[in-house]
Amino acid sequence: MDWRLRVFFTENVFAPENVTLRNAMEDQEPRKVLVVIENSLRQARPEIEEEIEIYFSRHASQLQLVRPPLPVVGGERSKNSIPLVTEILSQIDRHHIDRHSYLVAVGGGALLDLSGFAAAIAHRGVRHVRIPTTTLAQADSGVGVKNAINAFRKKNFIGTFAPPHAVVNDFKLLATLPPRDKRAGYVEAVKVACVRDKDFFEEIERNAEKLTAFAPEPMKRLIRRCAELHVNHITTSGDPFEKGSARPLDFGHWSAHKLEQLSNFRVSHGEAVAIGMAIDVICSRLAGLLKAKACERILNLLEKLGFELYTDELLEAGGKGGLRILDGLEEFREHLGGKLTITFLKEIGQGVEVHEIDAKKVVAAIHELRQRKK
């Protein structure tokens, strides 16, 4: 099957003279467009709705905005709400958005996930354009091919694989993010560098102080390279729709997904991935795969970038006396299908697949992180 994954980089995407978005849609005939926008972005930038309406009025010969931008609540909790998906579907129906029309989503990763899911199931596929507005979404989730919502207390239980028609990254949309959200995407860059690109890891190390201060140029470089590595993996790995059991770009995620749920999403996705990576880095060392010096470099970098590597939910006991975080292993295996496949590290820049994890080593890693925090 032939398919494309196109990612554009620009600034001021809704400036009337900026044709990046218009050109990304590739249409000469007029097409209907429904825009969904995250509430938090509207609150931070009240002028953006008017900017969007002016943009589409300027390009009305090709793109017909069917209604003012539809505000939707974002954040991970929004993915627990089927009514939000239903509301988007009802707007697609009401405004006769067909398979040659567009659903444009402007927001963070959770909003892109649930709107992408709605686009994928309406008419078996409405054209979906993502405009990510968080560091995390621009660097990772927004440039992927997955859409999902949470259900049955499991992350991403209901979803689809559906490549977006286009992704447009606008660095200026990150300006109003609080520090916590600006930082969140850094962890995915460390992740992909750990499993794929030692040079990128060392670049992040060199720029750690500037990144912590949110210096624009290092941030742009990090986002672009991180997105590039993710897209390269998705398009060249031979398994873009995850038919197999391996998922190297989910290094650190088996425990992260469970931790988000255990904390009732108090711990954000980026924060949970930082902790999950720390656990798997230490486990890689305890398993004799990763040298202690490399392990310490990774932990130090995560801490320099502002991530805490321990939270009390890690030691929450389950019904049979074991740690509830360990339930994430079976949930991860079930989500992928087949046998359990987890990525550990052999060295910085080189991941290795393992099919068993010693629960005692996971517990030891958690206690080590607890001691490290003291």
VEXVO-931153 format. One record per residue: residue in one letter; x, y, z of N, C-alpha, C in turn. Coordinates in steps of 0.02 Angstrom, whole numbers, padded with zeros to 5 digits, always signed. Layout:
residues N
AXYZXYZXYZ ...
END
This chain:
residues 374
M+00042-00060+00000+00000+00000+00000+00044+00062+00000 D+00030+00109-00045+00067+00172-00048+00034+00223-00001 W+00075+00260+00035+00050+00312+00078+00106+00362+00090 R+00087+00422+00111+00136+00474+00123+00128+00502+00193 L+00182+00525+00221+00181+00560+00285+00221+00624+00276 R+00184+00680+00269+00216+00744+00252+00215+00790+00313 V+00273+00817+00330+00279+00863+00386+00310+00928+00361 F+00276+00984+00373+00299+01049+00352+00319+01090+00413 F+00370+01131+00406+00392+01176+00459+00383+01248+00435 T+00353+01289+00477+00341+01358+00459+00335+01399+00522 E+00324+01464+00515+00308+01508+00571+00252+01554+00551 N+00208+01569+00598+00149+01610+00586+00105+01577+00532 V+00085+01516+00545+00048+01476+00496-00016+01510+00473 F-00047+01550+00517-00111+01581+00498-00103+01653+00474 A-00042+01675+00461-00033+01740+00427-00061+01733+00357 P-00103+01780+00334-00136+01773+00269-00089+01760+00211 E-00029+01788+00215+00019+01780+00159+00057+01714+00162 N+00049+01677+00217+00084+01613+00224+00043+01558+00189 V+00071+01529+00137+00033+01481+00097+00049+01408+00116 T+00087+01397+00170+00107+01329+00187+00046+01285+00198 L-00001+01307+00238-00061+01267+00252-00102+01256+00188 R-00113+01309+00151-00152+01303+00089-00119+01253+00042 N-00053+01259+00033-00018+01214-00013-00016+01142+00012 A-00015+01134+00079-00015+01066+00107-00078+01028+00089 M-00131+01065+00077-00195+01032+00060-00199+01012-00014 E-00157+01042-00055-00147+01019-00124-00209+01020-00168 D-00255+01064-00156-00317+01063-00196-00323+01125-00239 Q-00346+01114-00300-00363+01170-00344-00437+01186-00339 E-00478+01136-00325-00550+01147-00318-00566+01170-00246 P-00619+01208-00237-00638+01227-00169-00655+01166-00126 R-00630+01165-00064-00644+01111-00019-00668+01138+00048 K-00714+01102+00079-00738+01122+00145-00686+01106+00198 V-00684+01149+00249-00636+01140+00304-00673+01151+00370 L-00665+01103+00415-00688+01110+00485-00627+01114+00528 V-00621+01167+00567-00564+01177+00611-00584+01163+00683 V-00545+01121+00716-00553+01107+00788-00494+01138+00824 I-00506+01174+00878-00451+01209+00913-00455+01195+00988 E-00397+01187+01018-00395+01172+01090-00412+01235+01131 N-00452+01224+01182-00476+01280+01224-00419+01319+01256 S-00368+01283+01281-00313+01317+01315-00276+01365+01269 L-00272+01348+01204-00239+01393+01156-00282+01454+01145 R-00348+01446+01141-00393+01503+01134-00387+01551+01193 Q-00380+01522+01252-00374+01564+01312-00308+01601+01314 A-00254+01567+01292-00188+01599+01293-00180+01650+01237 R-00215+01637+01181-00209+01681+01123-00279+01695+01096 P-00316+01740+01129-00386+01754+01109-00393+01776+01036 E-00340+01803+01008-00344+01828+00940-00340+01773+00887 I-00323+01711+00907-00309+01660+00857-00371+01640+00818 E-00430+01641+00848-00490+01623+00811-00502+01671+00753 E-00493+01735+00767-00502+01785+00714-00448+01776+00660 E-00386+01760+00681-00333+01748+00633-00350+01690+00586 I-00378+01637+00615-00397+01579+00574-00452+01598+00524 E-00502+01635+00548-00557+01654+00503-00533+01700+00448 I-00488+01746+00464-00460+01791+00413-00420+01750+00362 Y-00381+01702+00388-00339+01661+00343-00383+01625+00291 F-00436+01594+00315-00477+01556+00268-00519+01601+00223 S-00536+01660+00247-00571+01707+00202-00525+01731+00146 R-00461+01739+00162-00411+01759+00111-00402+01703+00058 H-00410+01641+00079-00399+01585+00033-00464+01548+00018 A-00519+01586+00018-00586+01557+00010-00597+01525-00058 S-00558+01544-00107-00567+01514-00173-00548+01440-00173 Q-00507+01420-00124-00487+01350-00119-00513+01316-00055 L-00518+01355-00001-00534+01325+00064-00593+01362+00095 Q-00647+01325+00105-00708+01356+00131-00720+01335+00204 L-00708+01381+00249-00718+01368+00320-00793+01363+00333 V-00815+01306+00360-00887+01294+00365-00919+01325+00427 R-00878+01342+00477-00902+01373+00538-00842+01401+00575 P-00854+01445+00625-00798+01467+00665-00763+01408+00698 P-00699+01414+00715-00663+01358+00745-00700+01328+00804 L-00705+01262+00805-00741+01226+00858-00695+01216+00918 P-00712+01247+00975-00669+01238+01034-00681+01170+01067 V-00626+01137+01085-00629+01072+01117-00578+01071+01174 V-00598+01040+01230-00552+01032+01287-00495+00986+01267 G-00434+01004+01286-00376+00962+01271-00350+00928+01333 G-00289+00904+01330-00259+00869+01386-00279+00796+01387 E-00239+00755+01421-00248+00683+01419-00317+00661+01443 R-00346+00697+01491-00412+00678+01515-00465+00682+01460 S-00454+00725+01411-00503+00731+01356-00508+00667+01316 K-00454+00626+01317-00455+00563+01281-00497+00510+01316 N-00520+00526+01376-00566+00480+01411-00638+00493+01394 S-00650+00543+01351-00719+00566+01339-00742+00549+01268 I-00782+00496+01262-00812+00480+01198-00859+00536+01174 P-00895+00571+01220-00937+00627+01196-00899+00680+01157 L-00835+00691+01171-00798+00740+01132-00790+00716+01060 V-00776+00651+01052-00771+00623+00984-00839+00629+00949 T-00892+00615+00985-00960+00619+00957-00976+00690+00935 E-00954+00739+00974-00967+00809+00955-00932+00827+00890 I-00870+00805+00882-00834+00818+00819-00869+00783+00761 L-00889+00720+00772-00925+00683+00720-00990+00718+00701 S-01025+00745+00751-01088+00780+00736-01077+00842+00694 Q-01020+00876+00705-01004+00935+00664-00985+00914+00593 I-00950+00858+00587-00933+00831+00521-00998+00816+00483 D-01046+00786+00517-01111+00771+00486-01150+00835+00469 R-01154+00880+00518-01195+00941+00509-01171+00983+00451 H-01105+00986+00441-01078+01030+00389-01059+00992+00326 H-01080+00930+00322-01070+00889+00262-00996+00886+00241 I-00954+00872+00291-00883+00862+00278-00876+00791+00249 D-00852+00788+00187-00846+00723+00154-00773+00701+00149 R-00760+00649+00112-00692+00621+00109-00643+00664+00070 H-00669+00716+00036-00625+00763+00001-00622+00829+00039 S-00653+00832+00097-00650+00891+00140-00595+00880+00192 Y-00587+00930+00236-00532+00928+00285-00557+00941+00355 L-00529+00902+00402-00535+00917+00473-00465+00940+00495 V-00459+01003+00513-00396+01032+00535-00397+01037+00611 A-00351+01005+00645-00347+01006+00718-00288+01048+00740 V-00302+01096+00783-00251+01141+00809-00248+01131+00884 G-00195+01098+00908-00191+01085+00980-00136+01037+00997 G-00137+01014+01060-00087+00967+01084-00101+00896+01063 G-00058+00850+01085-00062+00782+01063-00128+00747+01078 A-00157+00760+01136-00220+00727+01153-00276+00749+01105 L-00280+00814+01091-00331+00838+01044-00319+00810+00975 L-00256+00806+00953-00241+00778+00888-00261+00705+00885 D-00251+00669+00940-00271+00599+00944-00346+00589+00935 L-00385+00626+00975-00457+00613+00973-00489+00641+00910 S-00464+00698+00884-00491+00725+00822-00470+00682+00762 G-00409+00655+00766-00386+00610+00713-00427+00546+00711 F-00447+00523+00771-00490+00464+00774-00558+00478+00743 A-00586+00537+00758-00650+00556+00728-00644+00560+00652 A-00589+00590+00628-00579+00596+00556-00572+00528+00523 A-00539+00481+00557-00527+00416+00528-00590+00374+00522 I-00638+00383+00567-00698+00341+00566-00757+00373+00531 A-00754+00438+00518-00808+00471+00481-00800+00456+00407 H-00851+00428+00376-00848+00410+00305-00789+00364+00289 R-00764+00327+00340-00705+00285+00334-00642+00325+00317 G-00644+00389+00329-00583+00429+00322-00592+00497+00291 V-00596+00548+00333-00595+00618+00311-00522+00641+00312 R-00503+00684+00267-00435+00709+00266-00420+00748+00330 H-00366+00729+00363-00349+00758+00428-00283+00796+00423 V-00284+00859+00445-00223+00900+00447-00210+00918+00520 R-00150+00903+00542-00131+00917+00611-00088+00979+00615 I-00105+01024+00661-00063+01082+00676-00046+01077+00751 P+00008+01042+00769+00025+01032+00840+00045+01098+00873 T+00025+01105+00936+00039+01168+00972+00079+01156+01036 T+00106+01096+01045+00150+01083+01103+00216+01054+01077 T+00267+01062+01118+00332+01035+01101+00328+00960+01090 L+00291+00927+01135+00284+00854+01131+00251+00833+01066 A+00198+00867+01046+00162+00848+00986+00202+00864+00923 Q+00237+00921+00923+00277+00939+00864+00336+00892+00855 A+00364+00867+00910+00423+00826+00906+00408+00752+00898 D+00347+00730+00919+00334+00658+00922+00263+00641+00900 S+00215+00646+00945+00149+00617+00933+00114+00647+00873 G+00123+00711+00861+00089+00744+00805+00113+00722+00737 V+00173+00694+00733+00200+00674+00668+00194+00599+00656 G+00153+00565+00697+00144+00494+00689+00083+00477+00647 V+00064+00413+00648+00008+00389+00606-00047+00359+00649 K-00044+00371+00715-00092+00340+00761-00141+00391+00788 N-00202+00367+00800-00255+00407+00829-00291+00363+00880 A-00309+00391+00938-00339+00347+00988-00372+00387+01044 I-00416+00352+01080-00443+00377+01143-00433+00321+01195 N-00438+00340+01258-00431+00292+01312-00498+00259+01329 A-00495+00198+01352-00557+00164+01373-00538+00106+01419 F-00585+00087+01463-00576+00030+01508-00513+00039+01551 R-00499+00102+01568-00440+00119+01609-00375+00100+01575 K-00376+00099+01509-00315+00083+01471-00303+00139+01420 K-00241+00158+01414-00223+00212+01369-00225+00188+01297 N-00256+00227+01254-00258+00214+01181-00290+00147+01164 F-00342+00127+01203-00373+00062+01191-00414+00062+01126 I-00446+00119+01109-00486+00124+01049-00451+00171+01001 G-00437+00148+00941-00402+00193+00895-00391+00164+00826 T-00354+00200+00786-00342+00181+00717-00270+00199+00698 F-00247+00167+00645-00187+00189+00609-00212+00225+00547 A-00200+00290+00544-00223+00330+00487-00176+00389+00478 P-00130+00385+00429-00084+00441+00419-00121+00506+00405 P-00101+00561+00437-00133+00624+00422-00118+00647+00350 H-00163+00686+00322-00150+00714+00256-00087+00757+00257 A-00078+00793+00312-00017+00834+00320-00011+00854+00393 V+00051+00870+00413+00066+00898+00479+00103+00963+00467 V+00080+01016+00502+00113+01081+00495+00137+01103+00564 N+00202+01106+00573+00232+01127+00636+00248+01202+00632 D+00221+01239+00678+00232+01311+00683+00263+01326+00751 F+00328+01342+00752+00363+01353+00815+00332+01410+00856 K+00304+01460+00822+00276+01517+00858+00216+01498+00901 L+00184+01442+00885+00127+01420+00925+00146+01394+00994 L+00211+01385+01005+00235+01361+01070+00246+01418+01119 A+00242+01480+01096+00264+01537+01136+00225+01544+01201 T+00161+01528+01202+00121+01540+01262+00118+01479+01308 L+00154+01426+01291+00153+01367+01334+00186+01381+01401 P+00160+01353+01456+00195+01357+01520+00258+01315+01517 P+00308+01329+01561+00371+01292+01559+00362+01217+01561 R+00316+01192+01601+00306+01120+01606+00291+01089+01538 D+00249+01123+01498+00230+01096+01433+00284+01108+01381 K+00322+01161+01386+00378+01172+01341+00430+01117+01350 R+00441+01097+01412+00492+01047+01429+00471+00977+01408 A+00406+00964+01407+00381+00895+01400+00408+00860+01338 G+00414+00896+01283+00437+00864+01221+00510+00845+01222 Y+00549+00874+01266+00621+00859+01269+00633+00785+01282 V+00589+00755+01323+00601+00685+01342+00596+00639+01282 E+00552+00654+01234+00547+00612+01174+00609+00619+01130 A+00641+00677+01133+00703+00686+01096+00759+00645+01128 V+00762+00646+01195+00811+00604+01230+00799+00531+01215 K+00735+00512+01215+00716+00443+01200+00741+00420+01132 V+00723+00456+01080+00742+00434+01013+00817+00438+01003 A+00850+00486+01036+00923+00490+01033+00954+00428+01066 C+00926+00407+01122+00952+00349+01158+00949+00286+01116 V+00895+00278+01079+00887+00215+01041+00913+00219+00970 R+00925+00281+00944+00941+00286+00873+01000+00331+00854 D+01019+00381+00895+01065+00432+00870+01108+00460+00927 K+01167+00432+00935+01212+00453+00988+01234+00526+00978 D+01244+00547+00916+01265+00616+00903+01211+00665+00926 F+01148+00647+00915+01093+00690+00937+01091+00693+01013 F+01103+00637+01046+01106+00636+01119+01159+00685+01144 E+01217+00682+01114+01272+00726+01135+01256+00799+01121 E+01220+00812+01068+01199+00881+01053+01151+00906+01107 I+01105+00863+01128+01058+00882+01182+01097+00894+01246 E+01146+00853+01260+01189+00864+01319+01222+00933+01316 R+01251+00949+01259+01287+01014+01252+01239+01072+01261 N+01178+01064+01238+01129+01119+01239+01082+01117+01299 A+01096+01073+01347+01049+01063+01402+01032+01128+01439 E+01083+01169+01453+01071+01231+01489+01027+01278+01449 K+01041+01284+01384+01001+01328+01341+00930+01301+01334 L+00924+01236+01329+00857+01206+01323+00816+01217+01387 T+00849+01213+01444+00815+01226+01507+00790+01297+01511 A+00827+01342+01479+00807+01413+01476+00760+01427+01417 F+00743+01375+01378+00698+01379+01321+00723+01427+01267 A+00788+01424+01255+00817+01464+01202+00788+01441+01135 P+00764+01488+01093+00727+01469+01032+00765+01424+00983 E+00826+01441+00967+00861+01403+00915+00875+01331+00935 P+00902+01318+00995+00910+01248+01015+00844+01210+01018 M+00790+01244+01039+00725+01211+01040+00702+01192+00970 K+00711+01238+00923+00691+01224+00854+00730+01164+00827 R+00795+01164+00840+00837+01110+00816+00815+01044+00846 L+00802+01043+00911+00781+00982+00945+00715+00956+00916 I+00667+01000+00908+00602+00979+00882+00608+00951+00811 R+00645+00987+00769+00651+00965+00700+00686+00898+00694 R+00742+00890+00731+00779+00827+00726+00740+00769+00757 C+00705+00782+00812+00665+00731+00843+00609+00709+00796 A+00575+00757+00766+00522+00740+00718+00550+00702+00659 E+00608+00723+00635+00639+00689+00578+00655+00616+00594 L+00682+00603+00653+00699+00535+00672+00636+00492+00679 H+00583+00521+00706+00520+00484+00712+00491+00467+00644 V+00489+00517+00600+00461+00505+00533+00503+00454+00495 N+00569+00459+00500+00613+00411+00466+00599+00340+00490 H+00589+00333+00555+00575+00265+00581+00508+00240+00555 I+00457+00283+00558+00390+00261+00538+00389+00241+00464 T+00424+00280+00422+00420+00269+00350+00469+00216+00324 T+00521+00199+00363+00571+00153+00336+00580+00090+00377 S+00545+00084+00434+00556+00026+00478+00527-00038+00450 G+00482-00032+00402+00449-00092+00376+00388-00113+00415 D+00372-00076+00468+00314-00094+00510+00278-00032+00534 P+00256+00012+00487+00227+00077+00508+00162+00070+00547 F+00125+00015+00535+00061+00006+00568+00065-00048+00622 E+00126-00062+00644+00140-00103+00704+00105-00171+00701 K+00117-00206+00647+00091-00275+00641+00132-00323+00684 G+00195-00305+00696+00238-00346+00738+00231-00328+00811 S+00276-00355+00852+00272-00343+00925+00325-00294+00949 A+00369-00271+00905+00423-00226+00925+00401-00153+00914 R+00420-00110+00960+00404-00040+00953+00459+00001+00986 P+00517+00008+00954+00574+00041+00986+00561+00113+01006 L+00517+00148+00970+00504+00217+00988+00461+00223+01051 D+00441+00167+01079+00407+00168+01143+00453+00148+01200 F+00518+00160+01191+00566+00150+01245+00543+00190+01306 G+00537+00156+01363+00516+00190+01424+00441+00198+01432 H+00402+00175+01383+00331+00189+01384+00288+00137+01420 W+00314+00076+01428+00270+00025+01458+00249+00046+01529 S+00295+00073+01567+00278+00097+01634+00248+00167+01633 A+00268+00207+01583+00242+00275+01578+00166+00276+01569 H+00141+00234+01524+00069+00232+01513+00032+00212+01577 K+00059+00163+01612+00027+00141+01674+00032+00195+01728 L+00088+00230+01731+00097+00282+01781+00049+00340+01770 E+00037+00358+01708-00012+00411+01694-00079+00392+01724 Q-00100+00330+01712-00164+00307+01737-00166+00305+01813 L-00112+00278+01844-00109+00273+01917-00112+00342+01950 S-00085+00392+01918-00085+00459+01947-00147+00499+01928 N-00194+00466+01893-00253+00501+01867-00232+00560+01824 F-00177+00549+01787-00149+00597+01739-00122+00660+01772 R-00111+00657+01838-00074+00711+01871-00003+00715+01843 V+00026+00656+01833+00091+00652+01800+00079+00654+01725 S+00106+00704+01691+00094+00712+01619+00130+00658+01580 H+00114+00653+01516+00145+00601+01474+00220+00610+01472 G+00243+00671+01460+00315+00682+01457+00350+00666+01522 E+00321+00685+01578+00350+00670+01643+00351+00595+01656 A+00297+00561+01636+00294+00488+01645+00345+00452+01602 V+00356+00476+01541+00405+00445+01497+00476+00454+01526 A+00490+00512+01555+00555+00523+01586+00567+00472+01641 I+00516+00460+01682+00522+00411+01736+00528+00341+01707 G+00487+00326+01657+00489+00260+01625+00556+00246+01593 M+00585+00296+01561+00651+00288+01532+00703+00275+01586 A+00698+00312+01641+00745+00303+01696+00743+00232+01723 I+00682+00205+01730+00675+00136+01753+00709+00088+01705 D+00695+00096+01640+00722+00049+01591+00797+00058+01580 V+00822+00118+01590+00895+00130+01585+00930+00093+01642 I+00903+00099+01703+00933+00064+01760+00927-00012+01751 C+00868-00034+01727+00859-00106+01714+00908-00131+01661 S+00922-00090+01612+00972-00108+01561+01040-00118+01592 R+01056-00074+01640+01120-00080+01676+01120-00143+01720 L+01066-00154+01756+01062-00211+01801+01064-00278+01763 A+01039-00276+01701+01040-00336+01659+01108-00348+01627 G+01155-00303+01638+01222-00311+01610+01229-00288+01538 L+01178-00251+01513+01180-00227+01444+01213-00159+01437 L+01201-00115+01483+01222-00045+01479+01274-00030+01532 K+01327+00004+01513+01379+00021+01561+01353+00074+01610 A+01380+00072+01671+01357+00117+01724+01367+00191+01704 K+01422+00206+01670+01436+00275+01651+01384+00301+01603 A+01364+00260+01554+01313+00280+01506+01245+00289+01540 C+01230+00244+01586+01167+00249+01625+01164+00315+01662 E+01219+00333+01695+01221+00395+01734+01215+00456+01689 R+01245+00454+01630+01239+00510+01583+01166+00523+01565 I+01129+00470+01552+01059+00478+01532+01018+00505+01590 L+01027+00478+01649+00990+00502+01707+01007+00575+01722 N+01070+00591+01717+01091+00661+01729+01060+00708+01679 L+01057+00688+01616+01029+00732+01564+00955+00744+01577 L+00919+00692+01593+00848+00701+01608+00837+00749+01667 E+00879+00742+01718+00873+00787+01775+00893+00859+01757 K+00945+00867+01717+00965+00935+01695+00910+00969+01656 L+00872+00930+01618+00818+00959+01578+00756+00975+01619 G+00758+00956+01684+00705+00976+01729+00655+00922+01748 F+00671+00859+01733+00624+00805+01748+00639+00772+01815 E+00587+00761+01854+00594+00721+01915+00586+00648+01895 L+00627+00605+01926+00630+00535+01905+00598+00487+01955 Y+00560+00514+02000+00525+00470+02048+00459+00503+02069 T+00408+00462+02078+00345+00484+02107+00316+00426+02148 D+00279+00441+02200+00257+00390+02247+00212+00337+02216 E+00178+00353+02161+00134+00304+02129+00173+00242+02106 L+00238+00248+02097+00279+00191+02075+00278+00135+02127 L+00268+00151+02189+00269+00101+02242+00198+00084+02267 E+00148+00102+02228+00080+00085+02247+00069+00010+02240 A+00044-00021+02294+00036-00094+02295-00030-00114+02263 G-00029-00172+02230-00089-00199+02199-00124-00247+02246 G-00176-00280+02220-00216-00325+02261-00179-00386+02286 K-00129-00409+02249-00092-00469+02269-00025-00452+02301 G-00016-00389+02319+00044-00369+02354+00100-00345+02309 G+00095-00358+02244+00145-00332+02198+00132-00259+02181 L+00179-00228+02148+00171-00158+02129+00124-00153+02069 R+00078-00106+02072+00030-00097+02017+00064-00076+01953 I+00121-00042+01958+00156-00020+01898+00175-00080+01854 L+00186-00138+01885+00206-00197+01847+00149-00224+01804 D+00087-00206+01819+00031-00225+01776+00039-00195+01706 G+00078-00141+01702+00090-00109+01637+00124-00155+01587 L+00162-00204+01612+00197-00250+01566+00147-00291+01526 E+00098-00321+01559+00049-00362+01524+00004-00319+01481 E-00015-00260+01505-00056-00215+01465-00019-00194+01402 F+00046-00183+01408+00087-00164+01350+00090-00222+01300 R+00101-00283+01326+00105-00341+01282+00038-00351+01245 E-00017-00344+01282-00082-00354+01252-00096-00301+01199 H-00076-00240+01212-00087-00185+01166-00051-00198+01100 L+00010-00225+01104+00049-00240+01044+00030-00306+01012 G+00008-00353+01054-00005-00420+01029+00060-00460+01028 G+00054-00526+01025+00113-00568+01022+00149-00570+01088 K+00214-00585+01084+00253-00590+01146+00276-00522+01170 L+00290-00517+01233+00314-00455+01261+00380-00435+01228 T+00382-00373+01203+00443-00347+01173+00455-00277+01199 I+00509-00269+01236+00527-00205+01267+00596-00185+01241 T+00606-00121+01231+00672-00095+01210+00712-00077+01272 F+00771-00107+01278+00822-00086+01326+00879-00054+01287 L+00930-00033+01322+00988-00001+01289+01050-00044+01296 K+01086-00050+01241+01151-00082+01242+01206-00030+01251 E+01194+00028+01221+01235+00087+01231+01195+00147+01207 I+01219+00206+01221+01183+00265+01198+01182+00266+01122 G+01122+00269+01094+01114+00267+01022+01099+00199+00994 Q+01096+00148+01037+01084+00080+01013+01036+00043+01061 G+00975+00034+01037+00926-00004+01076+00932-00078+01061 V+00906-00118+01106+00906-00190+01097+00839-00217+01124 E+00810-00265+01089+00746-00293+01110+00756-00348+01163 V+00714-00347+01214+00712-00400+01264+00640-00425+01269 H+00632-00487+01288+00565-00517+01291+00545-00538+01361 E+00589-00527+01408+00573-00540+01478+00603-00484+01520 I+00567-00466+01573+00593-00416+01621+00587-00446+01691 D+00641-00444+01726+00643-00469+01795+00609-00417+01840 A+00551-00436+01868+00513-00390+01910+00555-00364+01969 K+00600-00406+01994+00642-00385+02050+00689-00328+02029 K+00712-00331+01966+00756-00277+01942+00717-00212+01933 V+00654-00218+01912+00612-00158+01905+00602-00127+01974 V+00587-00168+02024+00577-00142+02092+00642-00110+02117 A+00699-00143+02103+00763-00115+02124+00776-00048+02090 A+00758-00042+02027+00767+00021+01991+00724+00076+02021 I+00662+00059+02040+00618+00108+02070+00646+00132+02137 H+00671+00086+02178+00700+00106+02242+00763+00148+02231 E+00801+00133+02180+00861+00173+02165+00840+00245+02147 L+00788+00252+02108+00764+00318+02090+00736+00355+02151 R+00704+00317+02196+00679+00348+02257+00736+00376+02300 Q+00790+00337+02305+00848+00360+02343+00881+00419+02310 R+00880+00418+02244+00913+00471+02205+00879+00538+02217 K+00813+00536+02228+00775+00597+02238+00788+00628+02305 K+00807+00588+02355+00816+00613+02424+00876+00658+02430 
END
